[in-house]
Amino acid sequence: MSESLPRQGLEFSRDEMREIGYRVIDMLVDYYNDRAEKPVAEALDYEALEAILREPLPRAGMPWREALEQFERQVVDSSNRVDHPRFFAYIPLANNFIGVMADALAAGYNVFNAVWRQGPGAAQIERLTVDWLRQIFGLPEAAGGTFVSGGSVANLTALAVAREIQLQGDMGGAVAYCSDQIHFAVSRGMRLLGFAPEQLRKLPSDAGFRLPVADLRRAIAEDRAAGMRPFCVIASAGTTNTGAVDPLDELADFCAGEGLWLHVDGAYGAPAVLTEHGAPALKGLERVDSLALDAHKWLFQPIECGVVLLRDRRWLAQTFKEASEVLKDMQSEGEELNFMYQGIQLTRQFRALKLWLSFKVFGLDAISEAIAAGFENAVLAERLLRAEGCWEIVTPAQMAILTFRYRPANGDAALASRVTHDLVARLLDDGFAFAAGTQLRGQPVMRMCCNNPRTTPEDLERTIQLMTRLAAELEAEPRGAVIG
Ligand SMILES: Cc1ncc(COP(=O)(O)O)c(C=O)c1O
């Protein structure tokens, strides 16, 4: 059916709506099924994209088919694919199709999940899904939480609650503690909440990149003696750099003894508690005061799907308590059912729907197996890298992440750093697979995060062979050659 222009206002006919919908579904189904055959990276540079996409603000509309084609050709095909089975950079975002459809439904029905009577079913689903997460992490029945955009806002929300409940609004002399491996979302959250840089004490991590409890104890005693007010310890359940998990159980003991709030950034690693690989390292997670999660990472949801859990669900309403005259009649007496009192947003997307549907459609066992696949892939990647003989493993596979450096035959450390650093740009240029670097103790390292369950052993083999070939080419290039 051909599209008729000019259109009446903002409306489409029933047939046109179906046609648009079927076209969009076809695009997505092709993408899901053909993704592995495509390169990971074919991103254009800024100038090229500017030349293609820049145009005057349209006064008149165009056929939807052409606009969708432009999106597919110029936007999708010029982006790196973070859900591709050979994308190992940062935290791969391996979403799932039912979650994608749930996002379409949430947008389509435009569910307003802020006050109880406006969307009681949605509020109940969010409460239930939060409660399933509570059970997964072993928190007490009084615990609760809310869906947010992602890990950054989950951390910010938890720290806002910690400030409110623990400090009663008086931030003078208050200090929070974490390791130097904490995600920058935490530092940014603390700054946005009004804490000065010295009110977040970043302690040097230990040899395993974990928060050392003995050093923490010493720092807190010194700060108390100096008249400061230690109030919170912020731990990682899987750092982005290396997958290191801070000693949660020990920290929980320590915080309980000292009257400190224990917040855990579990944005990446917390779901690993569902596997036999992850559960031992994550022991203690059930004792936290607050936990930041990111279901768009290791629970396979489309971007955005963060969650913040609090040991006592009333703390959220105590923190985000501003009353609304307009919405008063629509709210429920049980404040925790009015999600506008659970966080920063009033009008908010129904994000719980995608996780709820995923739990129901796949079941927890399938999700746990998909998480376990990440552990197994990282172990295989480590074995393959060792077998190449030209890679030094810097941190072994843990929580599906490993880091490594190029090791030239002559042992030259400067050459190792140059090749390791320049490899990232070379991989991007090649496009077949992508892993990105990071810095550990001031040294460049390569890093692979293998949490995508669609990654096959062959993907790993071919990616590591490619890295070895590109590294050898870089080594052979004259010193100082700059790539990309
Ligand atoms: C450990 C950790 N915390 C927080 C974040 C921030 O999460 P988001 O990107 O969803 O805001 C990330 C993102 O990679 C992360 O890995």
PDBQT file of the ligand as one rigid body, heavy atoms in Angstrom, charges set to zero:
ROOT
HETATM    1  C1  LIG A 501      29.905  -0.794  37.554  1.00  0.00    +0.000 C 
HETATM    2  C2  LIG A 501      29.086   0.237  36.835  1.00  0.00    +0.000 A 
HETATM    3  N1  LIG A 501      28.413   1.154  37.540  1.00  0.00    +0.000 NA
HETATM    4  C3  LIG A 501      27.647   2.089  36.949  1.00  0.00    +0.000 A 
HETATM    5  C4  LIG A 501      27.540   2.151  35.581  1.00  0.00    +0.000 A 
HETATM    6  C5  LIG A 501      26.681   3.214  34.944  1.00  0.00    +0.000 C 
HETATM    7  O1  LIG A 501      25.522   2.622  34.420  1.00  0.00    +0.000 OA
HETATM    8  P1  LIG A 501      24.656   3.301  33.249  1.00  0.00    +0.000 P 
HETATM    9  O2  LIG A 501      25.574   3.373  32.070  1.00  0.00    +0.000 OA
HETATM   10  O3  LIG A 501      23.517   2.389  33.032  1.00  0.00    +0.000 OA
HETATM   11  O4  LIG A 501      24.250   4.651  33.716  1.00  0.00    +0.000 OA
HETATM   12  C6  LIG A 501      28.236   1.227  34.798  1.00  0.00    +0.000 A 
HETATM   13  C7  LIG A 501      28.156   1.288  33.318  1.00  0.00    +0.000 C 
HETATM   14  O5  LIG A 501      28.902   0.655  32.607  1.00  0.00    +0.000 OA
HETATM   15  C8  LIG A 501      29.020   0.229  35.440  1.00  0.00    +0.000 A 
HETATM   16  O6  LIG A 501      29.690  -0.691  34.734  1.00  0.00    +0.000 OA
ENDROOT
TORSDOF 0
